[in-house]
Amino acid sequence: MADDQEKTEEPTAKKIEDARKEGNVPKSQDASGVITLFVAILATLMLFPFISKHMILLFQYYFSLVGTPVDKLFVMDIVLVTIREVLLMMMPLAIAVAIAGIIAAFAQFGFLFTTKAIVPDLKKIDPIKGTKNLFSLKKLIEGIKITFKSFTTLGVGFVFFFYFILELPTVALFGLDQQLYWLKDKMIIISLVMLLIIFIFAIIDLIIVRKQYFDGLKMSKQEVKDEMKNMEGDPLVKSKIRQIQMETARRRMMAEVPQADVVITNPTHYAVAIKYDQEKFSAPIVVAKGVDNIAQQIKKIARENDVHIVQNPPLARSLYSDVEIDKPIPEALFAAVAEVLAYVYKMNKR
């Protein structure tokens, strides 16, 4: 019984689908971050001429204001121009990053639309439970992981940044265009190095997240059995339904025996009732058949209704195994059945 309660079974497809409907999916923040950062770097490189152009225009605008008296309209003009230029530079990059975030989520768990994750739940604002979650072991481990990843990534990035700082005295002698392109090259190097480190962490995190997710959805043997019952129906109920169906079919079959022309037996185990109506059927049909107890019931009903019973063991076994209820006999048995019917018709003077 204890084994049935241990969650040792892999989650079923229904269990996973139900979790998706609840908004519970395996999502690695690190994996999303890698994709978003990669797209951000790529977009920055592609948009760099555009961004640098507007940056130069903005600096030229500032330099043109030197010596201009400062008043309220002057300050408003500076603010509006600055906001406009910054938005022109940042909006394409922001749109690219937003699209990357959507792609990152889709790549991990596909398309998912559910409102259950945002439905208000009073349990989530329980201060006691919230305090326990805040100081839980899981939160502590997550904090340590984030701190380690952040310090490692920033530490490596700082080492490269420090070496680039040493070049600033020389770079200060460059023109503004050359300085911007020097800055672009160094940004690319630092970004790629940090991206590589984050990518390694993301692969590890993705493996851990997916393992924890599927481990969390594991089911006990009893849960698997209950789910199968819910999906396919209780085996006891299904068995009862089959029993009722078989009983109904048996009664309907027994009701046809009085209209049969003959019952062929072997004589103890098999009984097959044959009916031949030349106006309705091109060949005799089997209206009832059975073995053992059912065979005895068929013969009893036949005797009570004056239906002839003929012993022919080979023919009885062949009819029972080869012909279904309400189906015509096969051509191979025509001669044998015709001989029996001829005998019966002769006895009935037909």
C-alpha positions, 0 to 999 in steps of 0.5 A, a space after each residue: 500500500 505504501 508503494 502505491 503512494 510513492 510517486 515513482 511513475 512518470 507523469 502521463 500525457 494527461 497529467 502534463 496537459 492538465 499542468 499546462 492548462 494551469 500555466 505550470 510549464 518548465 521554463 528556464 529563466 537563464 535560457 530565455 535570458 541567453 536568447 534575449 541577450 543574443 538577439 539584443 547583441 545582434 540587433 545592436 550590431 545591426 542598428 549601430 550605424 543608425 544609433 551612432 548617427 542619432 547619438 552624434 546628432 544629439 551631441 552636435 545639438 548639445 554643442 550648438 547650445 553652448 552660450 545660449 541663455 538658460 530659461 524655461 523654454 530652453 530647458 523644455 526644448 532640450 528635454 523634448 529633443 533628448 527624449 525624441 532621440 533616445 526613443 528613436 535609438 532605443 525603440 527598435 532595440 526594445 522591440 527586438 528584445 521583446 520579440 526575442 522574449 516571446 520566441 524564447 518562451 515559445 521555444 521552451 514550451 510552445 504556444 500556451 494561452 491560459 488565464 488561470 495563472 493570473 486569476 486572483 488567489 487569496 492563498 497567495 497573499 497569506 502573510 504566514 505562508 508568504 513568510 515561510 516561502 521567503 525564508 525557505 531552503 529553496 529560496 536560499 538555494 535560488 539566491 545562492 545560484 543567482 549570486 554565483 552566476 551574477 558574480 561569475 559573469 560580471 567578474 569575467 566581464 570586468 577582467 576584459 573591461 579592465 584591460 580595455 580601460 588601459 586603452 583609454 589614453 590612446 582612444 582619447 586622441 581619436 575622433 568621435 566616430 573612431 571612438 564610437 567604433 572602438 566602443 562598439 568593438 569592445 562591447 562586442 567582445 565583452 558581450 560575446 564572452 559574457 554570453 558564452 558564460 551565460 549560455 553554459 549556465 543556461 544549459 545547466 539550468 535548463 536540464 535542472 528545471 526540466 528534471 525538477 518539473 517532471 519529478 514534480 509531476 511524478 505520480 503514484 501507482 494509485 494516481 495512475 490507476 485512478 486516472 485510467 479509471 476516469 479516462 476509460 471508466 471503472 473496470 467494474 462498471 464496464 464489466 457490468 455493462 458488458 454483462 448486461 449487453 451479453 445478457 440482452 443479446 442472449 435473451 434476444 437470441 433465445 427468442 428466435 429459437 421457436 421460429 427456427 426450422 431445426 437445431 443441430 447438436 453434437 449432441 451434448 456441447 454444441 447447439 446451433 439453430 437454423 432458419 430458412 425463409 426463401 422469401 427473405 434470405 438466399 441461404 439459411 441463417 443461424 439465429 442462435 448458437 451456444 455451448 454447454 449451458 446455453 446449448 442446453 437452453 436452446 435445446 430445451 426451448 426447441 423441444 418446448 416449441 416442437 422444433 426438430 433437433 438433429 444430431 450432427 456433431 461435425 456440422 454443429 461444430 463447424 456452424 458454431 465456429 464459422 458462422 455468426 448470429 444472424 449471418 447466412 451459412 457459408 457455401 461450403 456448408 450448403 450441402 450438409 445443411 440442405 440435407 438436414 433441412 430436407 430431412 426436417 421438411 420431410 418429417 413435417 411433410 413440407 
